[in-house]
Amino acid sequence: MSATLNIDAVAAFLQTAELNSFTRAAEALGTAQSLVSTRIKRLEDGLGQTLLRRHPRLVRLTAEGERFLPAARELMAAHERALGAFRQPGERITLGISEQAVGAEIPAVLGRLTAQHQGIVINLRIEASRALEAAFERGELDVAIVRRLGAGRTGEVLREDVFGWFAADSLVRRPDEALPLVSLIAECWLRQHGIDALDRAGLAWREAFIGGGMAAVLAAVSGGLGVSPLAARIAPPGAVDVGPAWGLPPLGTSVVVLRSQVATPRATAFVRTLAAAFRMPSGS
C-alpha cells in the first residue's frame, strides 16, 4: 500500500463519489474527465482497493469506497484548513436559489459546498425565480439559480426539465369535481403556468393547498391533497404523473439557469462546483 495519499487524487475521488459522475466531477475540479479517472485509478492502486463501481452512465461507491469516504472528507477538510492559514478572511457570496429549480437538494448540496470551500461565506436567499432574476439585475446577488420557461437574459443552462402533473398514487380522479390544485405561493410562475394551461383546456380547478415552500408542497402531494405542476426531477418519491391518464394539458419543459457575476478565483471555483452539483448527468 502507498505510504502517502495524493491530495488531487483524493479530491477527484470525493467529487466523483458525491456527484455520482466523472463528468460533473471534472467540471467541479476544472479539469478533464480522463485526468479524474486516472487519478482515481492511481488512488485505488495505491490503496489496493476498488473504491468506485463504474456503470455506463453512473458511478457508485463500493463497500470499500463507503468506508474510505468519511476519511477522504476529513483529509480534504484538513487540507482546506491548512491552506486557509495563509488566506485572506472569508469571502462572501450572496447566492439566490429557486426551490422550483433545485427542490429538496439544497441542504445537501450546500453542506458539501461549504465543506469543500471553507473560505466562502454564503449569504443564501431562497425565493421565486422572478424575484431572483430581478434581484440579480439590481446587483443584489452574486449568483442565482433560477428556472425559466422561455428565453431569458444571460446565463448558463444547467439542464432541461420535463414538467408533469404529479399526485400521490392513491389519489382518485373525480371527473365531476374540480381538479384539486397544490402549488406554491401566488407569485410562483409555474403555478400560473399550470393554471393557464387548465383554463385554456376548459378544465375546472380549485385551490386545495398553497405552500410557502417546496417542502410543504411536496408533503401535500405525498399526502394526497391534490395535483401539482412540478418538474419530474423534484417530484416527491412515490408520486406519479397523472396528466396523461387524467386528460390534463401538457406543460412542456423548462431550463434551470445559473447566472453569476463573481470575479475572484476562489468565488469562481465555488461557482464551478455549484454548477456541477446541479447539472444533470448526460443521458439521465
N, C-alpha and C positions, 0 to 999 in steps of 0.2 A: 504494500500500500504506500502511496506517496506520502512523504513526511510533511508536506505543506499543501495548502489549498490555494488555488489561483482565484483571486477576487473576481476577476472578469468572468471566469467560468461559473463561479457560484452565483453571480448576478444573472448570468444567462439562464441558469437552471431556475432560479427563483422567478424570474419574469415569465418564463415558459410555463412553469407549473401553475402560476397564478392566473395567467391569461389563457391557458389551455391551447396555445398556438405558437409555433415557431415564428410565423409571420408577424403576429402582433408583438411578440417579444422583441423581434428585431426592430420593429418600428419604435417601440418604447425605448430601446437602448441606442437608437440612432445608428444601427449597423446593418450588415447584410444577414439574411436568413442563413446562408451557408456557414457564416462565421459563428453564429449562435449554435448551430448544430455541431460544429467542430469542437467548440469549447465544451459543450455538454458531454460529448463523447470522450474527450480527454479527461474530464472530471470523473466520469463513470469508470474509465480505465484506471485512473489513479486510486479510486476508492475500491475498485474491484466489485462494484455493484451496478446493476441496471436500475436507474432512477426513474426513467420515463418509458412508458409504453407508447410507441408510435403507431397511430392509425392514419388512414389516408387524409382525413380532414380534422382530426382531433388528437390531442395529446393528453394522456392520463398518467398519473403517478402510479408507480409500482408500490408494493408494500415497503420496499427499501426506501423509495422516494418519500413516502409518507413519514418514515422515521427520520429522514435527513432534513425534511422541510423546516421544522422548528429551529434546528441548529443553524440552517442556512440563513433564516431570518435574523437570528441573534447575531451571527457573524456580520451580516451586511449592516445591521443597526449599529454595531460597534465600530465598523469601518466608517460609517457616516459620522458618528460622534468624534472619531479621531480626526477626520478631515475638518470637521466643524470647529476644531480648536483654533484654526487659523482663518476662519471665515469672518466676514462682517456679520453683524446682528441679523436675525431672521428677516427674510424678505416677504412682504405682504402681497398677497394676490386676492383681489376681490373676484370671486367666482359665482356666476349665476347659473343655476341648473333648473330646467323644467322637469317636473316629475313625469309629465306625459312623454318626455323624451327618453328617460332612463329608468323610470319605475323604481322598484324596490332595491336596485343595485347600488343606490347612492351610498348608504353607510359602509358597505363592504369595500367599495372601490376607494372611497375617501380614506378609510382606515389603512389600506395598503399604500396609498399615495403619501400620506403623512409619515408612514414608517420609512418609505424609500427616499423621501425628500424632506429630511428633518430641518433643513434651513428655510423651508417655506411655511409661512403662517397664512392659513386660508380664512378669508372672511366670506362666508357662504350665504348666498341668497337663493331661496327656492320659491319661484314664482311662476306665473303663467308665461308661456313663450312670448306673447305680445309685449308684456311688461318688460321682460328681459331684453328683447330686441330694442325697445325704446331706451332702456337704461344704458345699454351698450352704446347706442348712438349719442347719448348725452355724456359719455365718458365716465359713467359711474361704475362700470365693470371692466376688469382687465380681460376676463374670459367669460364666455357664455356658451352653454349647450342648450339648443332650442330645437323645437320641432316645427317644420314648415310644410304646409300643404302644397304650395306652389313656389314659383320663383321668388327669390328674395335678394337681399343685398349680399355683400361679400361673405365668405365663409367656406370652411372645408366640410364637405359632405362625408359624414362618418358611415352612414348606412341608409338603406331604404327599407321601410317597414310596410307591411300589409295590414290594413285595418279590417276589423270584423265586429260583429255584434255578439259579445260574449255574455254568457249566463251560466249559472250552475246547471249541471246535467239534470238535476231533479226538478228544475223549473218547468212548469207545464204551460204551453201556449194556449191562451183562451181567445179565439178569434172574435168573439162577441164583446170583448173588453179592450179598452185602450192599452197599448203597449206600456208596461211599467219601465220607466227610464231611470237608470242610475248614472249619475255624471258628476263631474267636478263643478266648481263654482260657476256662476253665470258668465264670468269673464273668459272661461276656457273656450278657445276657438274650436276644439274638437267636439265639445258639447254642441256648439252652434252648428257645426258641420253635420252632425248626426240628426239634429232637429230639422235642419233644412232638407236633408235627404228624405226624412219621413214625410214632411209636408209636401214635397214635390211628388212623392208616391201616393199621396192621399191617404196615408195611414194615421189613424188616431193614436195619440200617445198621452201619457200623463207622467208627471214628476213623481217617482217613487222614492228617490233618495238623492240628496245633493251633499257631497262630501267636501270638506275643506282641504283634503289631501288625498293622494293616491292610496295610502294605506286604508283610509276609510272607504273609499270607492271599491277597492278590491275585496275588502271584508264584506261589503254589502252584496257584491256579485256572488261571492262564495256562499253567503248566507241565503241566497235565493230571493233577494228583494226585487230583482229586476234584471234588465238587459242594459249593457253599457257598450258604447262605441270605444274600442280600445285597439291599440297595436297588438298583434298576436304575441310579440316578444314580451310584453309586460302584463299579459292576462294572468290571473291567478291560477295556480295549479288546480287541475280538475275542471276548470271552466271550459266550455265548448263554444265554438262559433255557430250560433243558431240561425244566422242570417239566411243561408240558402234554404234550410228546411222550413223556416217561418215566412219566407217570401219577403224578407226585408231588403231594402235597396243596398247595392254595393257601395262601399265607402272609399274604395280606391287605395292609394298609397300616399306616403309622405316621406320626407327625409329628415334625418337628425343631423344638425349642422353645428359645427364648432366655430365660434368667432373669437379671435384673440388679437390683442394689441400689446402683448408683452414684448420686451426687447432684450432683457438681460439673459446671459447664458443659463443661469440657474432656473429662471422662470420658464425659459424656452424648453429646457429639459423636462420640467414638470408638465407643461402643456403637451409635450410629445407623449409622455407616459399616460396622461389623461385621455388623449385621443385614442391610443392603442387599447385602453381598457374598455372604451365604449364602442369601438368599431366591431362590427360583426365579422367573424372569420369568413373568408371566401368560400362560397358554396353552402353556407349554413342556412 
